[in-house]
Amino acid sequence: MIENPYPNPLPSRERGKSMVFISLFLIPLLSLVLSFSISYSATKTFKDEVGREAIFPFPPKRIVSLAPNITEILFSLGLDEEIVGVSIHCNFPEKAKSKVRVGSYIRLDFEKVTSLNPDLIIATAAGNTRDMVDRLWKLGFPTYVIYPKNFNDILKNIAHIGQIVNREEEARVIIEGMRKRSQRIVELTKGLPRPKVFVQIGDAPIVTVGKGSFADDLIRLAGGENITGKEKEVYPRFGMEEILKRSPEVIVISSMNPKGD
């Protein structure tokens, strides 16, 4: 005679009570554990380009951009719906104009930022102030900072932003396209005279781009010579007399005025 491997089985009525217990207690408990696991796994930590750690829901669904280059990258990655706020300087692409304005490079409307309830803010060390970013952190807003100093850094910016918004493949395609375009420009300008270039990014006082700025690197890649490229300051101030003395052949004005004046 074969012994029952499960001795003393519960009567059918007791088994029924056990099933009710499982339904009422164990299943909700498992659901709670699973929901916690899903919530936990959806949060990631990234180290930004100035060495700070940013912890936020991944991928972020409500993003605020504090600079035009960041806004353009985000739109290029297809994040039209996720962008909830931009700086007053962001006017490209056209869709950027319909987003809520949260302030300038150096002056932020913190109440407006708070009202947008962003789960990620992206700033740039090449424009936004450290005090501004520090205050955002103190208010509890995860802030990821990029720091472009040359053309290659811009490509890294795109790659890093692609990572933190879960659009790495889209970022890779953009980077490849930009590399090909830059190589083509270098080839076309090779051996040609290099015109003297002056880039103005501020008008009161006049501010330009010096050595170590990504604009200085772009001028060189485009076949030009930055007349302020030997200045030690990254963004030096210049008087009109000194500008004329250096005889620029090409003047590029990148206005900080949101109206473009």
C-alpha positions as CSV (number, residue, x, y, z in Angstrom):
1,M,0.0,0.0,0.0
2,I,1.4,3.4,-1.1
3,E,1.5,6.0,1.7
4,N,-0.2,9.4,1.0
5,P,2.7,11.9,0.5
6,Y,0.5,14.6,1.9
7,P,-0.8,13.2,5.2
8,N,-3.8,14.7,7.0
9,P,-5.3,16.7,4.2
10,L,-7.6,19.5,5.2
11,P,-11.3,18.9,4.9
12,S,-12.9,20.6,1.9
13,R,-14.5,23.3,4.2
14,E,-11.1,24.1,5.7
15,R,-9.4,24.2,2.3
16,G,-12.1,26.7,1.2
17,K,-11.2,28.9,4.2
18,S,-7.5,28.7,3.2
19,M,-8.2,29.8,-0.3
20,V,-10.2,32.8,1.0
21,F,-7.3,33.7,3.2
22,I,-4.9,33.6,0.2
23,S,-7.3,35.7,-1.8
24,L,-7.8,38.3,0.9
25,F,-4.3,38.6,2.2
26,L,-1.6,37.0,0.1
27,I,-2.6,38.3,-3.3
28,P,-2.9,42.0,-2.2
29,L,0.5,41.6,-0.4
30,L,2.1,40.3,-3.6
31,S,0.6,43.1,-5.6
32,L,2.0,45.6,-3.1
33,V,5.5,44.1,-3.4
34,L,5.4,44.0,-7.2
35,S,4.2,47.6,-7.4
36,F,7.0,48.7,-5.0
37,S,9.5,46.8,-7.2
38,I,8.2,48.4,-10.4
39,S,8.3,51.9,-8.8
40,Y,11.8,51.3,-7.5
41,S,13.2,50.1,-10.8
42,A,11.7,53.1,-12.6
43,T,14.1,55.4,-10.7
44,K,17.6,55.8,-11.9
45,T,20.8,57.7,-10.9
46,F,22.9,59.5,-13.4
47,K,26.2,61.5,-12.9
48,D,26.0,64.7,-14.9
49,E,28.9,66.5,-16.7
50,V,29.9,68.5,-13.7
51,G,30.1,65.4,-11.4
52,R,26.8,65.7,-9.6
53,E,24.4,62.8,-9.2
54,A,20.8,63.2,-10.3
55,I,18.1,60.7,-9.3
56,F,14.8,60.8,-11.1
57,P,12.0,58.7,-12.6
58,F,13.2,56.9,-15.7
59,P,12.4,57.7,-18.3
60,P,11.4,61.3,-17.3
61,K,7.9,62.4,-18.4
62,R,8.0,66.1,-17.5
63,I,11.2,67.9,-18.6
64,V,12.2,71.6,-18.2
65,S,15.0,72.9,-20.4
66,L,17.1,75.9,-19.4
67,A,18.9,76.6,-22.6
68,P,18.2,76.7,-26.4
69,N,20.8,74.0,-27.3
70,I,19.2,71.6,-24.8
71,T,15.7,72.4,-26.1
72,E,16.8,71.7,-29.7
73,I,18.4,68.4,-28.6
74,L,15.2,67.3,-26.8
75,F,13.0,68.1,-29.7
76,S,15.4,66.3,-32.1
77,L,15.0,63.2,-29.9
78,G,11.3,63.3,-30.3
79,L,10.3,64.5,-26.9
80,D,7.7,67.0,-27.9
81,E,5.2,65.9,-25.3
82,E,7.7,65.5,-22.4
83,I,9.0,69.0,-22.6
84,V,6.8,71.1,-20.3
85,G,9.0,74.2,-19.9
86,V,11.8,76.1,-21.6
87,S,13.9,79.3,-21.2
88,I,12.8,82.6,-22.8
89,H,15.7,82.2,-25.3
90,C,14.3,79.0,-26.8
91,N,12.7,79.8,-30.1
92,F,13.7,76.7,-32.2
93,P,12.1,74.6,-33.4
94,E,8.9,76.4,-33.8
95,K,7.1,74.1,-31.3
96,A,9.4,75.5,-28.6
97,K,7.5,78.8,-28.7
98,S,4.4,77.1,-27.4
99,K,6.0,75.8,-24.3
100,V,5.8,77.6,-20.9
101,R,8.7,80.1,-20.4
102,V,10.5,79.7,-17.1
103,G,13.1,82.4,-17.2
104,S,16.4,83.4,-18.7
105,Y,19.9,81.9,-18.5
106,I,20.6,83.7,-15.2
107,R,17.1,84.6,-13.9
108,L,14.6,81.8,-13.2
109,D,11.0,82.0,-12.2
110,F,11.1,79.4,-9.5
111,E,7.4,79.6,-8.8
112,K,6.6,78.8,-12.4
113,V,9.1,75.9,-12.4
114,T,7.4,74.5,-9.3
115,S,3.9,74.8,-10.9
116,L,5.1,72.6,-13.8
117,N,6.1,69.8,-11.4
118,P,9.0,68.6,-13.5
119,D,10.7,65.3,-12.8
120,L,13.9,66.4,-14.5
121,I,15.5,69.8,-15.3
122,I,18.4,70.0,-17.7
123,A,20.8,73.0,-17.4
124,T,24.1,74.0,-18.9
125,A,27.2,75.1,-17.1
126,A,28.0,77.2,-20.2
127,G,25.3,79.8,-19.4
128,N,23.2,78.9,-16.3
129,T,24.5,80.0,-12.9
130,R,25.7,77.6,-10.2
131,D,23.5,79.5,-7.7
132,M,20.4,78.8,-9.9
133,V,21.2,75.0,-10.1
134,D,21.9,74.9,-6.3
135,R,18.6,76.4,-5.5
136,L,16.8,73.9,-7.8
137,W,18.4,71.1,-5.9
138,K,17.4,72.6,-2.6
139,L,13.8,72.8,-3.8
140,G,14.0,69.1,-4.6
141,F,14.1,69.2,-8.4
142,P,16.6,66.7,-10.0
143,T,18.8,68.8,-12.2
144,Y,21.2,67.3,-14.8
145,V,23.9,69.7,-16.0
146,I,25.8,69.5,-19.3
147,Y,29.0,71.4,-20.0
148,P,29.9,71.9,-23.7
149,K,33.4,73.4,-24.3
150,N,33.9,72.3,-27.9
151,F,32.3,70.5,-30.8
152,N,33.1,67.0,-29.5
153,D,31.5,68.0,-26.1
154,I,28.3,68.9,-28.0
155,L,28.2,65.4,-29.4
156,K,28.7,64.0,-25.8
157,N,25.9,66.3,-24.6
158,I,23.6,64.7,-27.2
159,A,24.7,61.2,-26.2
160,H,24.3,61.9,-22.5
161,I,20.8,63.5,-22.9
162,G,19.8,60.5,-25.0
163,Q,20.8,58.2,-22.2
164,I,18.9,60.1,-19.4
165,V,15.7,60.3,-21.5
166,N,15.9,56.8,-22.9
167,R,16.5,57.8,-26.5
168,E,20.0,56.5,-27.1
169,E,19.4,55.2,-30.6
170,E,17.9,58.5,-31.7
171,A,20.9,60.3,-30.2
172,R,23.3,58.0,-32.0
173,V,21.7,58.8,-35.4
174,I,21.9,62.6,-34.7
175,I,25.6,62.3,-33.6
176,E,26.5,60.4,-36.8
177,G,24.8,63.0,-39.0
178,M,26.6,65.9,-37.2
179,R,30.0,64.2,-37.5
180,K,29.5,63.7,-41.3
181,R,28.4,67.3,-41.7
182,S,31.4,68.7,-39.8
183,Q,33.8,66.5,-41.7
184,R,32.3,67.7,-45.0
185,I,32.7,71.4,-43.9
186,V,36.4,70.8,-43.0
187,E,37.0,69.2,-46.4
188,L,35.3,72.1,-48.2
189,T,37.2,74.8,-46.4
190,K,40.6,73.1,-46.4
191,G,43.3,75.3,-48.1
192,L,41.0,78.4,-48.3
193,P,41.8,81.7,-46.7
194,R,40.5,81.9,-43.1
195,P,38.3,85.0,-42.6
196,K,38.5,86.9,-39.3
197,V,35.4,86.3,-37.3
198,F,33.8,88.2,-34.4
199,V,30.9,86.6,-32.5
200,Q,28.8,88.8,-30.2
201,I,26.7,87.1,-27.6
202,G,25.9,90.1,-25.4
203,D,25.4,93.8,-26.1
204,A,25.4,95.7,-22.8
205,P,28.3,95.3,-22.3
206,I,29.6,93.6,-25.6
207,V,30.4,90.0,-24.7
208,T,32.2,87.6,-27.1
209,V,33.6,84.1,-27.2
210,G,37.2,83.3,-26.2
211,K,39.5,80.3,-26.0
212,G,37.8,77.3,-24.5
213,S,34.3,78.1,-25.7
214,F,32.5,75.8,-28.0
215,A,31.7,78.7,-30.3
216,D,35.5,79.3,-30.7
217,D,35.8,75.7,-31.7
218,L,32.9,76.0,-34.2
219,I,34.6,79.0,-35.9
220,R,37.7,77.0,-36.4
221,L,35.9,74.0,-37.7
222,A,34.0,76.2,-40.2
223,G,37.2,77.6,-41.6
224,G,37.4,80.9,-39.8
225,E,39.7,82.6,-37.3
226,N,38.2,83.9,-34.1
227,I,39.7,87.4,-33.5
228,T,39.2,86.9,-29.7
229,G,40.3,83.2,-29.7
230,K,43.5,83.9,-27.8
231,E,41.7,85.6,-24.9
232,K,42.1,83.8,-21.6
233,E,38.5,84.4,-20.5
234,V,36.0,82.1,-22.0
235,Y,33.5,84.9,-22.5
236,P,35.5,88.2,-22.5
237,R,34.0,91.7,-22.7
238,F,35.2,94.0,-25.5
239,G,34.8,97.7,-26.4
240,M,33.9,98.8,-29.9
241,E,37.2,100.4,-30.5
242,E,39.1,97.2,-29.8
243,I,36.8,95.2,-32.0
244,L,37.3,97.6,-35.0
245,K,41.1,97.5,-34.3
246,R,41.1,93.8,-34.9
247,S,39.3,94.2,-38.3
248,P,36.8,91.4,-38.3
249,E,35.6,90.3,-41.8
250,V,32.6,88.4,-40.5
251,I,30.5,89.5,-37.6
252,V,28.0,87.0,-36.1
253,I,25.4,88.4,-33.6
254,S,23.7,85.8,-31.3
255,S,21.3,87.9,-29.3
256,M,20.3,87.0,-25.8
257,N,17.2,89.1,-26.3
258,P,14.2,86.7,-26.7
259,K,12.8,89.1,-29.4
260,G,16.1,88.9,-31.3
261,D,16.8,92.6,-31.1
